[in-house]
Amino acid sequence: MSFQTTNNYLTAPTSPNPYITRKLNNIDEAKMMKEEKNNWTKIYHKTLKGLEAMIDMQKQVKNMIKIAEETNTIITEIKIQF
């Protein structure tokens, strides 16, 4: 069993095999990284949905403007005829 010196005290590793604790720490780190990746993926998809909704609204507004312009032109033509 190996001992480590920290702050003038001798401490024994929690496991007789230091590789095991390192491996467990790496597993925890991997889980944390996966969770962080999933969080960023969720944020990314929410952002995409928001952008798609904004694009749809812009298309609808453009269509409404076209319809309003056509209606205005028709009304103007009708006024000119009478």
N, C-alpha and C positions, 0 to 999 in steps of 0.2 A: 504494500500500500504506500503510495507516495503522499507526501505532505507538502502543502503550499504555505509560503510565508506571506502574510498580509498584515501590515501595521504591527510588526513585531510579534504577532501571534501565529502559532502553528494551527492550521485548519486542515482537517481531513476532507477529501472530496466526499460528496454525498453518496457516490457509487464507487465500488472498488475499481470499476473500469471507467476512466474518464471519457472514453469514446461514447459510452451510453448517454451520459448527461449531454454531451455535445450533440449527439444525434437527436435526443429529445428536444433540445433547444432549437435545432434546425427544423424539426417537424413543426414546432410551435411557430417558428418564423415563417415556414411555408404556409401554414394555415392562415397566419395573419396577412401574408402577401396575397393569398387567394381571396380572402375576404375583402381586402382593399381593392383588388382588381374587380371583384363583383360589384362593389360600391361604385367604382368609376364607370363600369359598364352600364349600371342602372342610370347614373347621371347622364351618360352619353345618349342612351336611348330616350330618356325624358327630354333632353335638349333637342334631339332629332324630331321627336313628335311635336314639340313646341314650334320648331322651325317649319315643319310641314303644315301645321295649323296656320301659321302666319302667311305662308305662301298661298294656301287655299283662300284665306281672307283677302289677300291682295288680288287674286284672280277674280274673286267675286266682286270686289270693288271696281276693278277694271271693266268687268261685264256690265255692272250697273251704270257706270259712266257711259259706256257705248250705247246702252239702251236709252239713257237719258238724252244723249246727243241725237240719236235717231228720232226720238219722240219730239225733241225740240225742233228738229228739221221738218218733220211732218207738220207740226203745228204752225211753223212759219210758212210753209207752203200753202196750208189751208187758209191762213190769214190773207196771204197774197191773192189767192183766188177769189176771195169775197171782198 
